[in-house]
Amino acid sequence: MVTAELRTATQKQVITYTGKDMGYLDAREFVRNKGGLPSNVLHDDILVRSEDWRQLRTQNYYGAWAREIYVYPEKNGRFEIGKNVVNAVVDNMGRQWVFPASLMPKEVFDMEKASLFVDPGNDPKSIEINDKRVAIAGPVSITIINPSIQVNGQVGKVDEATRMPLYVDEALRSRLTDAEKRWLYRIDGAGVRPLVRDYYIDYYNRRDVIAIYGQDYGFGVVWVSLAQAEQSKPSREVHVVVQAPNWRDALRSEAIAAEASLPTVGTVVEPEMLERMRTLIRRAKEQK
């Protein structure tokens, strides 16, 4: 499985469960010097695109915090120029959670159903905390989710880069495959909410992307590191490994699939073009 953070085919992303449940800020600080919280993409790889989640069932690993924070205006609302996004509910310490207008991508102001997938990374400066508020500060990575889901619990089509669900109309919704489906849970008010991934006993629950829980809820805390496979050490802690794929195998598979289409393609392209396609497919299949 591919994850955004894998750098080479020889490295693996290793998740270590701490055995602790904490609120988001405490969890983030607890694992900051160990590699940080997992991304939503890595959670999705474990829960949806592998069977690794089964190893964690008895460990109380899920629900667990993801690293990213989901920022959205009130239901059917839009981001406004010069206006901060303030979470509709204060946290247990009475602090407002704020995404400042200064960080808002200008492109969102032309979009009717945009939201923001904000990755603060592992830098302590990317979130500023005081007695009155918790504010996203930077450096952060921001991905615009458009169109985003407005209705709590609605299914959408997965965005590959973030594994967030995108809004699709009812006709297309009914044609989504199970692999494409993700459900979003959000409040009706504005949200500045860390993401949680969870599962219950249902096949589809592992596809829930949750941006509805308060930031103080106690969820599972894990940390992520890149490690060489041969350097793994025995441990009582749970480790889940997500292996990068062999790109040559993937290329050969694509070539074989393309080769099956050649008879049809040959009826609509010139013979010279068809021969070029055959040559490219042959070379792809010969990759070692």
N, C-alpha and C positions, 0 to 999 in steps of 0.2 A: 504494500500500500504506500502511496505517496503522501508525504506530508510536507508542508511548506518549509519546515525547519531542517529537513534532512539535507546535508551538504554534499555527501558523497555516497556512492553505493556501498562503501565498506563501513560506514557508520550507521549506528542504530540509535533511535530515540528511546531512552529508557525512562520509565515512570516509576517512581518509588512512593509508595503510600506511607504516610507518617503515622497513621492510626489516630489522627486528631480531627475533630470538627471545630471549625472557627468561622467567624464572620469574615467577609471578603478582605478587609484591610488587614486584619490580624493574620489571615492566611497568607496574604501577599508578602507581608513582612517576614513571616516565619520561614518562608522558603526562598527569600530574595537572594541570599548568599549561596544557595544550593542549585540555582538554575531557574527558579521561578515556577509559576503555575503553568499548567498545560494550556495550549491553545484550543479553541473550539474545534479546529480542524482535527487535532490529534484525538480529542474526545470522540469526534464523529467517526474517525477511523476505527477506534476501539469498539464503539457501540454498534455501528452500522456495517462497517466494511470488513469486519473480522469476527472471530469467535472469542477474542481475548477477554471480552467482558465477562464471560462465564467464570474465569479464574477469580474474578473480583466479587462475585455474588455473595460469598460468605465473609467477605472482609469489610463490609459496610463502607466500601469505597464510594459508591454512588448513593445519593447525589453528591456532586463535586463541583467546585468552582472552576470555571474557565478563566483565562487571563483577561479576556476582552470585556469591554463595557458597551452595552447597547444604548444608544441615545435616540430618542424619538419624541416628536411633538404629541400633543393630545390627539385622541382618535379623530381621524379625518382632518387634522390640522396640518399646518405647514410651518417650516422654520421661517423666522422673521429676521430681516436684516437688523443688526445691532442689538438683538435681544438674546440674552442667555437662555439656555434650556435649564430649567430647574425641576428636579424630580418632584412629583406631586406630593410625596410624603417625606417628612423629615425622618432621619434615622433615630435609633434609640437614645442617642445623646443630644437630640434636638438640632442636629446639623442638616443644612440643606446640601444636597448633592447637585453640583453645577457643571454644565458644559458651557464654557464661555463663548460669547459671540465672536471673540477675536480668533478662535480656532475654526470657525465655521467655513467649510468650503463654499466658495461663492456659487458653484454650480447648483447647489441644492435649492437656491431661491427660485429657480425656474421649474422645479419639480413639484408635483402635487402630492406625492405619497413617498417622500424620501425619509430615510432614517440613516443613522451612522453606526458603523461597526468600528469601534475605537479600541486600538491595541496600545495600552500604555507601556508595553514591554516590561522590563524588570528594573527600570531606572527609578529610584525613590523620588526624584524630582518631578516625575511625570504626573504625580498626584499631590496637590498641596492640601494640607489638613490643618485646620485650626478649630477653635471652640464653636464657631458658628457655621462653618461650611467645609465641604470636601469638594475640591475643584480639580477638574482635569487641567493640567498645565502644559505638558510637553517636556521632552519630545514624545510625540505619539504618532502612530500610523492610523490614518482614517480612510475607511472604505465606505463609499456611498452605496446604500442598499435601496434600489429603486426599480420598480415600485415595491414598497414594503407593505406588509400585512397590517391591517387596521383593526381586525376583529380578533379578540382573544380566543385562542384555541383553533384558529383556522389553518388548514393545510396549504402549503405552497410548494413551489419548485425549488429544489436546492440550488444555491449558488456555489459553484465548485471552489471558488477562491476563499470563501469564508465559511461555508456550510450553513449559512443562514437561509431561511426560506424566502423566496420572492413571491409577491402576489401574482396570481394568475386568475383569469376569469373562470366562471363556473364550468363553461364548456371544456376548457383546457384542463381544469382541475380534475375532471372526471376521467381524463385520459392519461394522467400521470402514472408512471410505473411506481412500484414500491421503492425502487432505488432512488427515484427522483423526489419522493415525498419527505417533507419535514414540516412539523407543526410548530407554530410560534405561540408562546404564551406571554401576554403583555397586559398592562393595565390600560384603562381608558384615558387616564391622565398622562401628562408628559413623564417620560422616564429617562433617568440616568442610572442604569442598573447593570451590575455585573451579571454575566451569563452563568447559568447553571445547566449542567447536563445530568440527567437522571434516568432511571428505568424502574419499572415495577415488574409485572409479570407478563405484560403484553408485548408482543412483537413490535407494535408500533410505538410504544412508549420510548423505546431507545432512540426514536427519531424526533423526540420533543426537544426544542430549543427554548429555554425558559428565561424570560426577562421580566418576571413578575414578582419574584421573591424580594424581600427587603435585604439590604446589604448586611444586616446584623445576624441573619439566620446562620446557624451552625451547619456548614456543609463540609464534606470531606476535603482534606488538604493533602496534596501530592506535589512532588517536584519533578522536574524534567531535566535530563542531561543527555548529551551526546557521548556515546562511548563506543569503543571498539568491541566487537563481539567477543574476542578472545580475552578481554580484560574484565568480563563480568565475574563477580565474586558471589559465592553462596551467601544467602541472607534469609532471615525470617520474614523480611518485608516482601510485599508483593511487587514483582517487576513485570511489566508488560512491554514487550518489544515490538516495534513496528518497523519492518524491514523495507528498505528502498528496493524497488523492482529492478530487474535487469532490463535496461532500455533496448538492448539488442533483441531480446525475446519479444518485447512489445512490438518492435519494428517488424520482426518476422511475422508476427500474428496479423498485423495490419496488412502486410504485403499479401499474405495468403487470402485474406478477405477481399482485397482489391482484385486479385487474380481471378476470383470467382465471378467478378462483374465484367471481365473483359469481353465475353461473347456479346453482351448487350451493348457495351460501349462501342464495339467494333462496327455496329450498324449505323453509328451517327458521327464517327470521326474518320479522318483521312487515314489511309493505310500507314503513311509515314509516322503520324502521331501515335497510332496504335502500337507500332513497333517500338517507339521510344518508351511508351508506358510499359511494354513487356520487359524492356531492358532494365528500367528502374526497379520494377518489381523483382526481377531475377537478382539484381544486386542486393536488394534489401533482404531477400531470403537467404543470401549467402553470408550475411553478417555473422561473424564468429565472436 
